[in-house]
Amino acid sequence: MSSTAGQVIRCRAAVAWEAGKPLVVEEIEVAPPKAMEVRVKILYTSLCHTDVYFWEAKGQTPVFPRIFGHEAGGVVESVGEGVTGLAPGDHVLPIFTGECGECAHCKSQESNMCDLLRINTDRGVMIGDGQSRFSINGKPIYHFLGTSTFSEYTVIHVGCLAKINPSAPLDKVCVVSCGISTGYGATVNVARPPKGSTVAVFGLGAVGLAAAEGARASGASRIIGVDLNPSRFEGAKKFGVNEFVNPADHKKPVQEVLAEMTNGGVDRSIECTGNINAMISAFECVHDGWGVAVLVGVPHKDAVFKTHPVNFLNERTLKGTFFGNYKPRSDIPGVVEKYMNKELELEKFITHSVTFSEINKAFDYMLQGVGLRCIIRMDG
């Protein structure tokens, strides 16, 4: 164990004191891990749209003060009682959902929706004892998604950590822990486009481009990007997107435009916006008889999906997916190996880099819609 094992660690964390206000880098105290918990030294983290969404707190229960962050890479500092399979010095990716290994979902070959550790956006405490491991002057600071990676040290349930190849560069593979795996897995694990097929991707942000990358890796011949922002089209070519549709350029519904372009519909579609109308279009644009649409984006809580039942009777399939159907501990190390084997390129997703003290710049980039992923270096 490290020299700090069993002790409170004082370190820097970017604290969100209230909704929508800039984060403040503070000195906090991080308690030692309890049973089935691991304390991790974060080396690199990146900003995902989910962090911004809950920081803005416009559509959900506000939980503040809070330490956000859930895409990251780090090194195990110490482990709590009962932890096996991880030891100090191991390289890990924190994951916003988990794999307990014991529940029906974890034992199923088909599901990654762990009963114990599946995503919970409202919970700001550790699952074991209902307490926070972060504090300032004795007052608790709340956790986010069980990860809270905007801190030099964080405490995470062992089931939410993927142990990875120690030679993998953490400043690159940290982006695997959320958005890239979500999009890439939605295509390769769920949509499974046959070689030579036509795939439509709705939304060309980081998740959508990862879905496009999955389509290219699967051997799709036509990858059609659908986005209302035409400035995204040129950059999307690097991810295999070779045709583009802006719904605003057409008077008819985009599903009709796509059906005309593809002789009746695309073979697969992946929806990565969360917009309910895009979701309906993504389903209705697939070919009858064999078309499969996969929903990735998270809709507004009051949204309702409406389509004619005949669309199903004509043998179109609609699927949803969560985290690309990857089991965090079992599958994510393999995604990292794809990068190490040059089967998956991550560098093109990383468009910006800032020091930890400049973390609010990363929020500015995302709010301005600039770039894809911004890496935050914890040492600066």
C-alpha positions as CSV (number, residue, x, y, z in Angstrom):
1,M,0.0,0.0,0.0
2,S,1.1,3.6,-0.6
3,S,2.3,5.8,2.3
4,T,-1.0,7.7,2.2
5,A,-3.2,4.5,2.5
6,G,-5.7,4.8,5.4
7,Q,-5.1,8.5,5.7
8,V,-7.1,11.5,4.7
9,I,-5.6,13.1,1.6
10,R,-5.7,16.9,1.0
11,C,-5.7,17.8,-2.7
12,R,-7.2,20.1,-5.3
13,A,-10.7,19.7,-6.7
14,A,-12.8,21.8,-9.0
15,V,-16.0,22.4,-7.0
16,A,-19.3,23.4,-8.5
17,W,-20.9,25.4,-5.7
18,E,-24.0,26.3,-7.6
19,A,-25.7,25.6,-10.9
20,G,-24.2,27.3,-13.9
21,K,-21.5,29.2,-12.0
22,P,-17.8,28.7,-12.8
23,L,-16.1,25.8,-11.0
24,V,-13.7,26.9,-8.2
25,V,-10.4,25.0,-7.6
26,E,-10.4,24.4,-3.8
27,E,-8.3,22.4,-1.4
28,I,-10.5,19.5,-0.2
29,E,-10.1,16.4,2.0
30,V,-10.6,13.0,0.5
31,A,-11.3,10.2,3.0
32,P,-9.8,6.7,2.7
33,P,-11.8,4.1,0.8
34,K,-14.2,1.9,2.7
35,A,-15.3,-1.6,1.9
36,M,-15.4,-2.4,-1.8
37,E,-14.1,1.1,-2.6
38,V,-10.9,2.3,-4.3
39,R,-9.1,5.6,-4.0
40,V,-7.7,6.7,-7.3
41,K,-5.2,9.4,-8.3
42,I,-6.7,11.1,-11.4
43,L,-4.0,12.1,-14.0
44,Y,-6.2,13.1,-16.9
45,T,-9.9,13.8,-17.2
46,S,-12.1,15.2,-20.0
47,L,-15.3,17.1,-20.2
48,C,-18.5,15.3,-21.5
49,H,-21.8,17.0,-22.3
50,T,-23.4,15.1,-19.4
51,D,-21.2,17.1,-16.9
52,V,-22.4,20.3,-18.5
53,Y,-26.0,19.3,-18.5
54,F,-26.0,18.5,-14.7
55,W,-23.9,21.5,-13.9
56,E,-26.5,23.7,-15.6
57,A,-29.2,21.8,-13.6
58,K,-32.0,23.0,-15.9
59,G,-34.0,19.8,-16.0
60,Q,-33.2,17.8,-12.9
61,T,-32.8,17.9,-9.2
62,P,-29.9,20.2,-8.4
63,V,-27.3,18.6,-6.1
64,F,-24.7,21.1,-4.9
65,P,-21.9,21.6,-3.9
66,R,-20.6,18.9,-6.2
67,I,-17.5,17.6,-7.9
68,F,-18.3,16.7,-11.5
69,G,-16.3,14.7,-14.0
70,H,-16.7,11.1,-15.2
71,E,-14.3,10.6,-18.2
72,A,-10.9,10.0,-16.9
73,G,-7.8,7.9,-16.4
74,G,-5.8,7.4,-13.2
75,V,-3.8,5.2,-11.0
76,V,-5.0,3.3,-7.9
77,E,-3.6,4.9,-4.7
78,S,-5.2,2.5,-2.1
79,V,-8.0,0.0,-1.8
80,G,-10.7,-0.7,0.8
81,E,-11.6,-3.9,2.6
82,G,-12.8,-6.7,0.3
83,V,-11.4,-5.3,-2.9
84,T,-9.8,-8.0,-5.1
85,G,-8.5,-7.6,-8.6
86,L,-7.1,-4.1,-8.1
87,A,-4.0,-3.0,-6.2
88,P,-2.1,0.3,-5.7
89,G,-0.3,1.3,-8.9
90,D,-2.9,-0.3,-11.3
91,H,-4.0,1.9,-14.2
92,V,-7.8,2.3,-14.3
93,L,-10.6,4.1,-16.1
94,P,-13.5,5.2,-13.9
95,I,-16.9,4.4,-15.5
96,F,-20.2,6.2,-14.7
97,T,-21.9,2.8,-14.5
98,G,-20.7,-0.4,-13.0
99,E,-20.5,-4.2,-13.0
100,C,-21.0,-5.9,-9.7
101,G,-20.5,-9.3,-11.2
102,E,-23.3,-10.9,-9.1
103,C,-26.7,-9.6,-10.3
104,A,-28.8,-11.1,-13.1
105,H,-27.7,-8.3,-15.5
106,C,-24.0,-8.9,-14.9
107,K,-24.5,-12.7,-15.3
108,S,-26.4,-12.1,-18.6
109,Q,-24.4,-12.2,-21.8
110,E,-26.8,-9.6,-23.2
111,S,-27.0,-6.8,-20.6
112,N,-24.7,-4.3,-19.0
113,M,-27.4,-2.7,-16.8
114,C,-26.0,-3.7,-13.4
115,D,-28.7,-3.7,-10.7
116,L,-26.3,-2.4,-8.0
117,L,-24.2,0.1,-9.9
118,R,-26.2,1.3,-12.9
119,I,-26.0,5.1,-13.4
120,N,-27.8,7.2,-10.8
121,T,-27.6,11.0,-11.5
122,D,-29.3,12.1,-8.3
123,R,-27.1,10.2,-5.8
124,G,-24.3,12.4,-4.4
125,V,-22.9,9.9,-1.9
126,M,-21.2,6.5,-1.8
127,I,-23.5,3.5,-2.2
128,G,-22.0,1.6,0.8
129,D,-22.8,4.0,3.6
130,G,-24.7,6.9,2.1
131,Q,-21.8,9.3,3.0
132,S,-19.6,11.5,0.8
133,R,-15.8,10.9,0.8
134,F,-15.2,14.6,0.0
135,S,-15.3,17.5,2.4
136,I,-14.1,21.1,3.0
137,N,-13.7,22.2,6.6
138,G,-15.8,19.2,7.7
139,K,-18.7,19.9,5.3
140,P,-19.5,17.3,2.7
141,I,-19.1,17.9,-1.0
142,Y,-21.3,15.6,-3.2
143,H,-20.2,13.0,-5.7
144,F,-21.3,12.8,-9.3
145,L,-22.1,9.5,-11.1
146,G,-19.9,7.7,-8.6
147,T,-16.8,9.0,-10.2
148,S,-16.1,12.7,-9.5
149,T,-13.0,12.9,-11.6
150,F,-12.5,16.7,-11.4
151,S,-10.4,16.0,-8.3
152,E,-6.8,15.0,-7.9
153,Y,-8.0,12.1,-5.8
154,T,-11.4,10.4,-5.8
155,V,-13.1,7.4,-4.2
156,I,-15.0,5.0,-6.5
157,H,-16.7,1.7,-6.1
158,V,-14.5,-1.2,-7.3
159,G,-17.2,-2.2,-9.8
160,C,-17.0,1.1,-11.6
161,L,-13.3,0.8,-12.4
162,A,-11.8,-0.9,-15.6
163,K,-8.3,-2.1,-15.0
164,I,-6.4,-1.4,-18.2
165,N,-3.0,-2.0,-19.9
166,P,-0.5,0.1,-17.9
167,S,1.3,1.0,-21.2
168,A,-1.8,2.7,-22.6
169,P,-1.4,6.5,-22.6
170,L,-4.0,7.8,-20.1
171,D,-4.1,11.2,-21.8
172,K,-5.6,9.4,-24.8
173,V,-7.6,6.4,-23.5
174,C,-9.4,8.4,-20.8
175,V,-11.9,9.3,-23.5
176,V,-12.9,5.6,-23.8
177,S,-14.6,5.8,-20.4
178,C,-17.8,7.4,-21.6
179,G,-18.6,9.0,-25.0
180,I,-16.4,7.2,-27.4
181,S,-17.4,3.7,-26.1
182,T,-21.1,4.8,-26.1
183,G,-21.1,5.7,-29.8
184,Y,-18.7,3.1,-31.1
185,G,-20.4,0.3,-29.1
186,A,-23.9,1.4,-30.3
187,T,-22.7,0.5,-33.8
188,V,-20.5,-2.5,-33.4
189,N,-22.3,-4.2,-30.5
190,V,-26.0,-3.2,-31.1
191,A,-26.6,-2.0,-34.7
192,R,-24.1,-4.5,-36.2
193,P,-24.1,-3.2,-39.7
194,P,-23.2,-5.8,-42.3
195,K,-20.2,-5.2,-44.6
196,G,-21.2,-3.0,-47.5
197,S,-24.3,-1.6,-45.8
198,T,-25.6,2.0,-45.6
199,V,-25.6,3.6,-42.1
200,A,-27.2,7.0,-41.1
201,V,-25.8,8.7,-38.0
202,F,-28.0,11.4,-36.4
203,G,-25.9,14.0,-34.6
204,L,-22.2,14.5,-35.3
205,G,-20.9,15.4,-31.9
206,A,-18.3,13.1,-30.3
207,V,-20.7,10.3,-29.6
208,G,-22.1,10.4,-33.2
209,L,-18.6,10.5,-34.7
210,A,-17.7,7.5,-32.6
211,A,-20.8,5.7,-34.0
212,A,-19.6,6.6,-37.5
213,E,-16.2,5.3,-36.7
214,G,-17.9,2.0,-35.6
215,A,-19.7,1.9,-39.0
216,R,-16.4,2.4,-40.8
217,A,-14.8,-0.4,-38.8
218,S,-17.7,-2.6,-39.6
219,G,-17.2,-2.1,-43.3
220,A,-20.2,0.1,-44.1
221,S,-20.0,1.5,-47.6
222,R,-22.2,4.6,-47.2
223,I,-22.2,6.6,-43.9
224,I,-24.6,9.4,-44.0
225,G,-24.3,12.2,-41.4
226,V,-27.4,14.0,-40.4
227,D,-26.9,17.3,-38.5
228,L,-28.5,20.8,-38.4
229,N,-25.0,22.3,-38.0
230,P,-23.2,22.1,-41.4
231,S,-19.9,23.3,-39.9
232,R,-19.6,19.7,-38.6
233,F,-19.6,18.1,-42.0
234,E,-16.0,18.7,-43.0
235,G,-14.6,17.3,-39.8
236,A,-16.8,14.3,-39.9
237,K,-15.1,13.1,-43.0
238,K,-12.2,12.0,-40.8
239,F,-14.5,9.5,-39.1
240,G,-15.7,7.9,-42.3
241,V,-18.8,10.0,-42.9
242,N,-19.1,10.3,-46.7
243,E,-22.5,11.9,-47.3
244,F,-24.3,14.7,-45.4
245,V,-27.9,15.8,-44.9
246,N,-29.0,18.9,-43.1
247,P,-32.7,18.5,-42.3
248,A,-33.1,22.3,-42.5
249,D,-32.3,22.2,-46.2
250,H,-35.4,20.2,-47.1
251,K,-39.1,20.8,-47.0
252,K,-40.0,17.2,-46.5
253,P,-39.2,15.1,-43.3
254,V,-35.6,13.9,-43.3
255,Q,-36.7,10.3,-43.1
256,E,-38.2,10.7,-46.6
257,V,-35.1,12.4,-47.9
258,L,-33.0,9.5,-46.6
259,A,-35.4,6.9,-48.1
260,E,-35.1,8.6,-51.5
261,M,-31.3,8.7,-51.3
262,T,-31.0,5.0,-50.4
263,N,-33.7,3.2,-52.5
264,G,-36.2,2.7,-49.7
265,G,-34.2,3.4,-46.5
266,V,-30.9,2.9,-44.8
267,D,-29.8,-0.5,-43.4
268,R,-28.9,0.9,-40.0
269,S,-29.3,4.2,-38.2
270,I,-27.8,5.4,-34.9
271,E,-29.5,8.4,-33.2
272,C,-27.0,10.4,-31.0
273,T,-28.9,13.6,-30.2
274,G,-31.6,12.8,-27.7
275,N,-34.0,15.0,-29.8
276,I,-37.4,13.1,-29.9
277,N,-38.0,14.1,-33.5
278,A,-34.6,12.9,-34.6
279,M,-35.3,9.6,-32.8
280,I,-38.5,9.1,-34.7
281,S,-36.8,10.1,-38.0
282,A,-34.0,7.6,-37.2
283,F,-36.5,4.8,-36.9
284,E,-38.7,5.7,-39.8
285,C,-35.7,6.1,-42.2
286,V,-34.6,2.5,-42.0
287,H,-35.5,0.0,-44.7
288,D,-38.5,-2.3,-44.2
289,G,-37.7,-6.0,-44.0
290,W,-34.3,-5.6,-42.3
291,G,-33.6,-2.1,-41.1
292,V,-32.4,-1.5,-37.5
293,A,-32.5,1.8,-35.7
294,V,-30.5,2.3,-32.5
295,L,-31.3,5.1,-30.0
296,V,-28.3,6.4,-28.0
297,G,-29.3,10.0,-27.1
298,V,-31.1,10.7,-23.9
299,P,-34.5,12.4,-24.5
300,H,-36.3,15.0,-22.3
301,K,-38.1,13.2,-19.5
302,D,-41.5,14.2,-20.9
303,A,-40.8,13.2,-24.5
304,V,-43.1,10.7,-26.2
305,F,-42.0,8.5,-29.1
306,K,-44.8,8.3,-31.7
307,T,-44.8,6.3,-34.9
308,H,-47.3,4.1,-36.8
309,P,-47.3,0.5,-35.7
310,V,-47.2,-0.6,-39.3
311,N,-43.5,0.6,-39.3
312,F,-42.8,-2.3,-36.9
313,L,-45.1,-4.8,-38.7
314,N,-43.1,-4.1,-41.9
315,E,-40.1,-5.6,-40.1
316,R,-38.2,-2.5,-39.0
317,T,-36.4,-3.0,-35.7
318,L,-36.0,-0.3,-33.0
319,K,-33.4,-0.8,-30.2
320,G,-32.0,1.2,-27.4
321,T,-28.6,1.0,-25.9
322,F,-26.8,2.1,-22.8
323,F,-23.0,2.7,-22.8
324,G,-22.7,0.9,-26.1
325,N,-23.7,-2.4,-24.5
326,Y,-20.2,-2.6,-22.9
327,K,-19.8,-4.2,-19.5
328,P,-17.4,-1.8,-17.8
329,R,-14.9,-4.1,-16.1
330,S,-15.2,-7.0,-18.6
331,D,-15.2,-5.1,-21.9
332,I,-13.6,-1.7,-21.6
333,P,-10.0,-3.1,-21.3
334,G,-10.6,-4.7,-24.7
335,V,-11.6,-1.3,-26.2
336,V,-8.3,0.1,-24.9
337,E,-6.5,-2.8,-26.6
338,K,-8.2,-1.9,-29.9
339,Y,-6.5,1.5,-29.6
340,M,-3.1,-0.1,-28.7
341,N,-3.4,-2.3,-31.7
342,K,-4.2,0.7,-33.9
343,E,-7.7,-0.6,-34.7
344,L,-9.3,2.4,-33.1
345,E,-8.0,6.0,-33.4
346,L,-8.6,8.2,-30.4
347,E,-6.4,11.2,-31.2
348,K,-8.8,12.7,-33.7
349,F,-11.5,13.0,-30.9
350,I,-9.2,15.1,-28.8
351,T,-9.3,18.7,-30.0
352,H,-8.2,20.7,-27.0
353,S,-6.1,20.4,-23.9
354,V,-6.0,22.6,-20.7
355,T,-4.4,22.5,-17.3
356,F,-6.6,21.7,-14.2
357,S,-6.5,25.4,-13.2
358,E,-8.0,26.3,-16.6
359,I,-10.9,23.8,-16.3
360,N,-13.5,26.4,-16.9
361,K,-12.1,26.9,-20.4
362,A,-13.2,23.3,-21.2
363,F,-16.7,24.3,-20.2
364,D,-16.4,27.4,-22.5
365,Y,-15.3,25.3,-25.4
366,M,-18.3,22.9,-25.0
367,L,-20.8,25.7,-24.5
368,Q,-19.6,27.4,-27.7
369,G,-19.8,24.0,-29.6
370,V,-16.0,24.2,-30.3
371,G,-14.2,20.9,-30.8
372,L,-15.0,17.4,-29.6
373,R,-13.1,16.4,-26.4
374,C,-10.9,18.7,-24.2
375,I,-8.4,16.9,-22.0
376,I,-7.8,18.4,-18.6
377,R,-4.2,17.7,-17.3
378,M,-4.4,17.4,-13.5
379,D,-0.8,18.4,-12.9
380,G,-1.2,22.0,-14.0
